[in-house]
Amino acid sequence: MFVAVLAGVALLVRRFAPELQKIDWEKKFEAMPDNAPPKWMFRNITAIRDNTDRILKLLEGSSAHDAASGAATESSVAVDADVAGVSEEFSRRARRRRES
C-alpha cells in the first residue's frame, strides 16, 4: 500500500513539476490578502534577505576599515545600531501580525 502511494506521488510530481516552475509565485503572493500566512512568510523572507545583505555590506566595510586602523570605528558602531534597528523592526512586524 505504501509503495503504491509513493508511486502515485512520484507520478504526480513528474506530471506537474514542469508546470509548477512556470508559475510566477511573486504575483500569486501579491494577489493574496494581506493577512494570508503565505504572504507573511514571503514578506519576512524577503525582508530578512534584504537586511542580511545590508548588514553584510556594512560588516565588510567595517572589517576592512578596522583591519587598517586596528581599533573600533564609527562604522562598527553604525553596524551595531543597524542590527538593533533590524531587530526592532522584526519585533514590530511580529506584534502587528499578532494583533491582526
N, C-alpha and C positions, 0 to 999 in steps of 0.2 A: 504494500500500500504506500509506504513512504517513498519507495523508488518511483512509483507512478506519479506521485505528487511532484517530486523533483523533476521528473521528465517533462511534466506539463508546464512547470515554471520555466524550465530551460527552453522549451518550445516557444512560450510566450515572449521570453526575453529575446530570442533570435528573431522573432517576427516583428516586434515593436521597437527594438533598440535603435535601428536607423532613423525611425520617425521621431523618437524622443530627442535625438541630437539636433533636429531641425527646429525644435521649439525655441522661441525667444523667451526664456524664463524671466528675464528682467521686465519685459512688457506684461507678462502674466502676473508678476508680483505687483507691479504698479496698478493693475486693474483691480486688485483686491481691495476690500475696505481697509481703512487704517487700523482697525482693531483685529485684523486677521493675524493669528500667530505666525504663519509663514512669512508674512510681510515684516513682522517684528524681527524675526531671525535674519532675514535678508538685510534689513537696515542695520542691525547690530553688527553683523559680519562685515558689512561694507565700512561702517564707522571704525571698527577695530582695525581693519586693514589700513584705512587712511591714517589713523592715529599711529599705528605701528610704523608706517613709512615715514611719517613726520618725525617721530621720536628717533628713529634710526638715523635720519639725516642730521638731526641735532646732535646725536651722540657721536656720529662720525666727525662732524665739525669740531666738537669739543675735545674729542680724544686726540685729534691731530694738533689742536692748539695746546692742550695740556702736555702732550709729549714735548712740544717745542719749549714751553715755559717751565714745565716741571712743577707747577702749582695749580691749585684750584682757580678757575677763571669765572668770569661772568657767564660764559656760555654754559658751564656745568650747572651754575645756579639757575639759569634760564631753563635748562633741561629738567631740573627738579621741579620747577614751577609748572612747566608744561605737562609733566607727568601727573602732577597733582590736579591740574585742570582737567585732564582727560578722565581721571578717576571721579572727580566731582560731576562731570557731565554724564558719565555712565550711571552714577547713583541717581541723578535727577531723572534720567530716562526710565530707570527701573521703578522709581516712585510713581511716575506718571502712568506707567503700564499697570501698576497695582491699583491705582486709583480709578482707572477707566474700566 
